[in-house]
């Protein structure tokens, strides 16, 4: 269950990694550019602006997100990234904050990269903060005596993504030149409980989907003070939220 409005509430913070990822892609005149997991399409326009002559392909598994993307003028379609395969004219693939939701993404990368045309680029970034206080607090509450049985089937893994060097090995073993790195953004956030609002648009989506409206409000109410204590608000109204991200850019020879 994805809410485009909720996700885009922090669009500047969410867009910055995509800008930095794209900056490392050196494609000059790609034939087809793919936004794999395009969400509401707010970042797809970056691809269209950078490569205006390329054929643009965008897909996402959420009908609501695809609808929002189409309203922005993005030619998006509903599709599961696990079923996607690169065509012979795909020269650039951007996958922004998507693969952490796909448990088998390592196997997909091992298939996608060798199947790209010669010279093609595959660039992705994933959040690397699954061991941060925010996620540990969510896991502890979800596993508590009150919520454990209700949320037993919700995936809340610590190992959802790999470290940069592990991804570099995967890309290199697939025959690609690779640039991999990590960055921790110390995000300045404002509001009554901005970390809660941030995770509500991402990490809490599986929990939201598992609960009815009344349960969801109760879960949020129990989570709010825990997050507020872990991420205290300064006297000037700013809450610092450290967010680690992992970046990989691979190019086929």
BELBELRA-V926477 format. One record per backbone hydrogen bond with DSSP energy under -0.5 kcal/mol. NH is the residue of the N-H (numbers start at 1). CO is the residue of the C=O. Records with the same first field share a line. If there is no record, write none. Layout:
NH=CO, CO
//
This chain:
4=2
7=3
8=4
9=6
10=7
11=8
14=10
15=11
16=12
17=13
18=14
19=15
20=16
21=17
22=18
23=19
24=21
25=22
26=24
32=89
33=55
34=92
35=57
36=34, 94
37=35, 59
38=35, 59
41=38
45=41
46=43
47=43
48=44
49=45
50=46
51=47
54=51
55=31
57=33
58=75
59=35
60=77
63=61
66=62
67=63
68=64
69=65
70=66
71=67
72=68, 69
73=70
74=69
76=74
77=58
79=60
81=79
83=80
84=80, 81
90=87
91=32, 89
92=32
93=121
94=34
95=123
97=95, 125
98=125
101=98
102=99
103=101
105=102
108=104
109=105
110=106
111=107, 108
112=108
113=109
115=111
116=112, 113
117=90
120=117
121=91
122=250
123=93
124=248
125=95
126=246
128=244
132=129
136=132
137=133
138=134
139=135
140=136
141=137
142=138
143=139
144=141
148=144
151=147
152=149
154=151
156=154
167=163
168=164
169=165
170=166
171=167
172=168
173=169
174=170
175=172
176=171
177=251
179=249
181=247
183=245
185=183, 243
187=185, 241
189=187, 239
197=193
198=194
199=195
200=196
201=197, 198
202=199
204=199
205=202
208=204
209=205
210=206, 207
211=207, 208
216=212
217=213
218=214
219=215
220=216
221=217
222=218
223=219
224=220
225=221
226=222
227=223
228=224
229=225
230=226
231=227
234=238
237=234
239=189
240=232
241=187
243=185
245=183
246=126
247=181
248=124
249=179
250=122
251=177
252=120
253=175
//
